[in-house]
Amino acid sequence: MTECNQESFEFAAHFSRRVVAEFSADRLTTDGGSLLLRQVDRRIHLLQRFANCFVDGRDAARVEHSVTEMVAQRTYGLALGYEDLNDHEQLRHDPLFGLLAGKRELDAALAGKSTLNRLELSPAHETGTRYHKVTYSAAAIDQLLVDVFLEAHCRMPQLIVLDLDSTDMPLHGHQERRFFHGFYDSYCYLPLYIFAGDHLLCARLRPADQDGAAGASTELERIVTQIRQRWPGVQILVRADSGFCREELLHWCEQQGVDYIFGVARNRRLRRRLGKQMYAARQQYAATGKPARVFAQFSYRTRKSWTRSRRVIAKAEYLPDKENPRFVVTSLREGEPQALYEKLYCARGEMENRIKEQLCLFADRLSTETMRANQLRLYFSGIAYTLLQALRRLALTGTEWAQAQVDTLRLRLLKIAAQVRISARRVWLYYSGAYPWQPLFVHAWRALRC
């Protein structure tokens, strides 16, 4: 890059006024709203507990950047939109990032890209290697995500709905266990996500050379056990599409007293069972000219895969010149078929928005060689999401941003230009008086101060 010593830059004039710019202002930041995230972390103590999931095998006498600082630096970076480790070559000199990371001396630089890279390339064993001595416990991070969900409730909820889904994360290198998936037409991973409402409970990286429901019962067993340790009598419902409708998962739910509602793939036997209702829907459409739905329920058992008969709810829908039958299987004995399908099962579509938010936090940047390192990147994005979700829950309830996507919160509430001044006793941030969302910022600040 060409070095430039020019002090001012003149642009096209605005009528009779010259337009001149120069790099002469004091310390400025574009992330002034990040102090709200820092306040959220003070409430839920997330980042310190996340750092406690790491084992530091370095010589303490020679450590310049603690694991706690590096973990906070990387998490805040993702939350604020800095996806790449190269971004931290500049951010490491930002005093506001030093404040976020907990650096005592704000004039001292934070960890650079190489140090953060060694953190992410975590070895599998606790002793580490010569160049990678910091490792992490996946079990501890999994437990932390569920703990944060449990702590968000002051009393036991009546019902906990666990949504399961997977998504494709394309790969563009020769990562460990990469596999070409015909449906997605690319080399990819297929991570499993489990949410309870807006709360992320599981982000498990999986290769694409296996069934979409692989490992789901193992993750559910871990999560349900942890939930029932806190609330033994709580009702739990598992919800997922037809990709998770497997005998292993259905049987596990029935054995553990966990309710479920899963989509069922269409086949000729199910279509025949729905013949009368589909005819009625076609007649309604012919009479009204509008899409028609007729619901039914019946006991059904597959010829080979299921070990018993189960309650199936069917939707016979007729659209313009098209039949659209849909089927779900459920353990729930009560409830009208239409309500169970439209209000309970179809609500799982909201989980797709939660997965999109993971991508807004760069969960798909899985470019390291090993699955273990890529799993850590998935965890970092999940922790950044958990921090932003806590901001919505603790600071924005009752406002127009209570359900805002994380990229909207980043753009409007966190990306605030500010001047930074550091004195012996204070760190001052001066925001613009023209910031358009001052009332919401003040509301969030007051909520977090309570």
N, C-alpha and C positions, 0 to 999 in steps of 0.2 A: 504494500500500500504506500502511495506517495505521501511523504511527510509534508505537511502544509503549515507554514508559519503565518499565514494571513490572519489578521486580527478581526476584520469585519467583512461582511458579505452583503452586497447591495442587490436587491431584487427589483422587479418592475415597480414603478411608482404607482401610488394610489392617488389619482388626480394630481393635486399640487404637492403631495407629501412624498418624500423619499421613504423607501422601505429598506431598513438596514438591520442585519442580525450579526451577533457576535457571541463567542463562547467566553463570557466574562462573569457570569452570575456565580453566586456562592453555591454551596452544595445543594443540589436539587435531586428529587426522586420522583418517579412516576408511580410508586407503590405506597403512597401515604396512608391508604386505608388499611394496609396490612396490620396496623396496630390493633384493629378489631379482631383479627385472627389470633394475634398474640394474647389478647384478653380472653378469647374463647379457650385457648390452651391453658390459661391460668385457672379456668373454671373446671375443666375436665382432666387436666394433667395428662394429656394424651402423648405428647412428644417425649417426655421423660420416661414414661412407661414403655413407649416404643423403643427408645434407646436401651432400656434395660433388657430388651429381647436380644441384644447383641453381646457377644463375648469378645473382649479386647485382649488379644495376646501380645500386644506391643510392649516394649520396655517403657514403663510409665515415666521414667526420668527423661526420656527422649521424645515424648509425645508433645506435639505443638497444638494439634487440633483434636479435641476430645470427640468420642463417638457421639455424645449428646449434641455437640455443636454441629457436627457434620450431618447427623440425621435431621436436625431442625433446619439446617441450611437447604438440604435437598428437598425436604417436604414443603417448606415455604416457597421454594423456587417453582415446584410443580403447581402449587395452588395459585401462584401469581403469573403463570403462563410461560415459565422458562423451562422448556422441555429438554434442552440439551445440556450436557455437562460443560460444554465449551462456553455457555453463557456465564458460568461462574468465574471465568477468568476476569470478567469485569465486575460481576456482582460481589466478588470477594473483597473489593475495596469500598463497597457501599456501606457507610456507617449504619444505615437503617437495617440492612441485612445483618450486620454485626449485632445490632440490638435484638433482632428477631432470633438469631441463633444463640444468644446468651453470651456473647463475647464480652469479657470484662473491659478490655481496652478497645474502644471503638476505632481507634486509629490503626490497630493491628489488623492485618489481612486475614480473611477466612481461608478455608481450604480451597485449593485450586482444583482444576479438572482432573489432574492425575491422582491426587489424593482421594477425591470422591470416587474415581473409577476403581481404585483399589478397594474402597468400601463396598461397592456394588459387586465386584468380582469375588464374592464371598466363597471361601473353600468349604467343603462339606464337613471337615473335622474341626474340632474346637481348637486344636493347636495351630491350625493354619499352615501356611507355607512361608517360605522366606520372604516373599514380597506381598503376601496377602494374609495378614494376621488377625483380621477382624472377621468374625463369622456371626451367623444369626441362628436363632431357634425358630423354625417355622411353627412349631406347636405353641410357643409362647405368643407369637403374633396372632395366630388363629384364636387363642383364648382371649387376647386383648380386644379383638373386634367384637366378640360376643359380650365381654364385660362392659364395653361402652354402651352397647344396646341395653343391657340390663340396668345399668346405672341411670339411663335416661328416663326410667319410670319410677315414680315415687310410690306406686302401688301396683299390684299384679293386674295385668290386663285381662279382660274376659276371654279374649281369643288372640292367638298369635298366628299369623299367616306367613308361612315360609315359602317364598317364590324361588323356583329354580329355573335357570336358563343358561344356555351356553352361547358363545359367539365366536366368530372366526377372527383370528389375528394374523393377517398375512405376514409371511417371512420373505425377506429379500436377500438372504445370505445362506450360509451353510450351518445354521444353528443345530444344536444337538437334537436328535429325534424329530427333525422336520419331516413332513409327509405331505404328499400331494393329495388334496381332498377333491374328489371329482365334483361334488355338489357346489363347492365354492370356487372351483377351477383355479386353485392356487396352492402353493405350499403354505401351510399355516399351522398355528396352534389352535386348540379349542378349549379355552379356559371355562371353568364352571363358576358361575356366580350364584350366590344365595343371598336374598334380601328379606328383611322383615319390614315391610313398609319402605321407608327411605333409608333404613339402616343396613349397611353392608355387613354381612356376617361371614362371608366366605368368598375368597378370590383364589381359586385353585387352578394353576396352570397345568394343562394336559396336552399330550400330543394328539394329532388328528387321526391316528391309525387305530382308533377304537370307537366303540359305541358312544353316542352322545350322552348316555346316562351313566357311563363308567365312573365309578367312585362316588356316585351321588348318595348311596345308602351309607357309606362310610362317613361322609361329611355330615349327613343328617344325624347319624347316631351321636357323633361328637357334639353337635350343636344342641340337640334335644336333651342330651344328658346334662350339659352345662346349664341350660335353661331350667330344667326340673330340679336341679340342685338348689336354685333360688326359689322357684315357684313349683312345688311338687304337683299341685292340682290344676295347673293352667291347661286350657284346651289348646292344642296345636293342630293346625291344618297345613298340609303340604299341597302346593299348587304348581302345576307345570303343564307344558304342552305334550303332544303325543310322543315326542322324542324321549320322554321319561316314563312312559307307560310300559314298564317292564315288570314281570312277575316278581323279580327279586325285590324291587322297591315297594310294590304293592303289598307283598307278603311281610316285609319288614314293618311297614306302617301298621298293618293289622296286628302283628305280634306285639308292637310297642304301644298300642292304644293311641296312635296318631291318626287323625282323620286325613283324608286326601281327596283331591279332585283333579284328575288328569284328563287331558285330551286323548282320544282314541282315533287311530288312523282308520280311514274309511275302507270298507271292503264290500264285496257283493252280498255277503250274509247280512251285514248291518243295513245295507241299502234296501234289501228285501223286507226286513222288519219294519222299515219306515215307509213302505209303499203307500198305505192308506193315508197317512199324514201328508206325504208329498202330493198325493192327488188332491187332498183338501186344500193345500196351500196353492196349488195351480188354479183351482177353481176360484179361490179368493182373489188371486191376482187377475184372473180374467174378468171378475166382476168389478174390481176397483181400479185396476191399472196400476196399483202400487205394490211394492214388494210385500210378500205375505210370509208369516212364520206360524208354524204349528208345532207344538212340542209334544213329546211322548217319553215314556220311561218303561223299561222292561229289564228283566233279569237276563244276563248274557254271559256266556263262557266261550272262550276260543277253543278250537279243536285240539290244540297242542300246547300252547304257551302258558295259559292260565290253569291253575290247579283247582279253581272253584268258580262258581257263578257269582257275578257282582252286579250291582245296580248301575245301569247305563241310562243316561239322559240323552235324548236325541232331539235335534232341531231340524225340522223339515222347512227349508226356506226356498221360496221361488222368487228369483230375480228376473228382470227382463230377458226372456229367452234362455234362462239358465237355472238349473237346479243347484242348490248349495247346501247339501246336508252336512251336519256336524254332529259329533258324538263325544261325550265325556263319561268317564267312569268315576264313581264317588263312593266313599264309605258312609256318607251322611244318610241317615235313614229318614230324616224329616226335611221338609222344604219342598215347595212347588218346583217342578222342573224348569219352568221359565225363569223364575227368580234365581235358582241355583246357577243356571247357565249365564244369564245376562248380567246379574248383579255380582255374583261371586266369581265364576270362572273367567268371564271376560275382563274383569278388573286386573287380571295378571298382565294385561297389555301395558300397564303403567311401568312395569319393571323394565321394559325396553328403554324408557327414558332414563332410568338409573344406569343402565349399561352405557348409553350414549354419554352420560356424564363422566364415566370412567375414561372414555376416549377423549373427552375434553381435557382430562388430566393426564393424557399421553400414556395410558395403559397399553397402547398398541406399539410402543417403541421398544420392541423386544429384539434388539440387535446384538446382544452379547452372545457368546458362543454356547454357553451351558444353560440348561434349563434352570438350574438352581439360581444363577445370577438373574435370569429373566423373571423367575418367580419373585425375587426381591424387588425388581422394578415394578412388578404388579402390586406388591405390597405397598411400595412407596406411593403409587397412585391411589391405592385404596385408603391409606392413612390420610393423604391430602383430601380425598373426598370426605372422609369421616370428620375432618376438621371443618370443612365448609358446610357439611350437613349440620354440625353442631351450631355453626353460626346461624343458619336458618332457624333451628329449633330454639335456641336460647335468646337470640337477638331480634329476630324478624317475625316472630309469631304475631298474627293479627295485622300485619302490614301487607301491602300489595306485592312485596317480594318474598312472602313466606314460602311460596312454591317456585320461586325463580330458579332457572337452571344455573349450574355453577359458573358457566362462562358468562352469564348475565351478571351475576354477583361480582365476578372478577372485573368485568368491564366498568360497571357503574359504581360499585362500592369500594373496591380495593385499589383500582388503578386511578388514584387521585394524585395529581401533581402537588408537590409540597417542597418548601424550602426547609432544609435541615440545618439547625444551629446547635452546636454542642458547647456547653459551658462546664465549669467545674462541678456544678450541682444539678444541671438540668440538660435534657435533650429536648429542644423545641422543634416542632413541626408547624410550619405556617402554610395553611391551605388557602386556596383562592376564595375570595368572597363571592365569586360568581359560580361556585360549584352548585349545580342545579338540584342535587338531592340532599341538601343539608338537613332537612327535617328527618329523613330516614336514617341518616348517619347519626344524628343526635339520639333518635329513638333506640338505635342499636347500642350506642355507647351507654345510655342509661340502663337498658335492660341488662347489659353485661356487668354493670357496676352494682346491681342489686345483690 
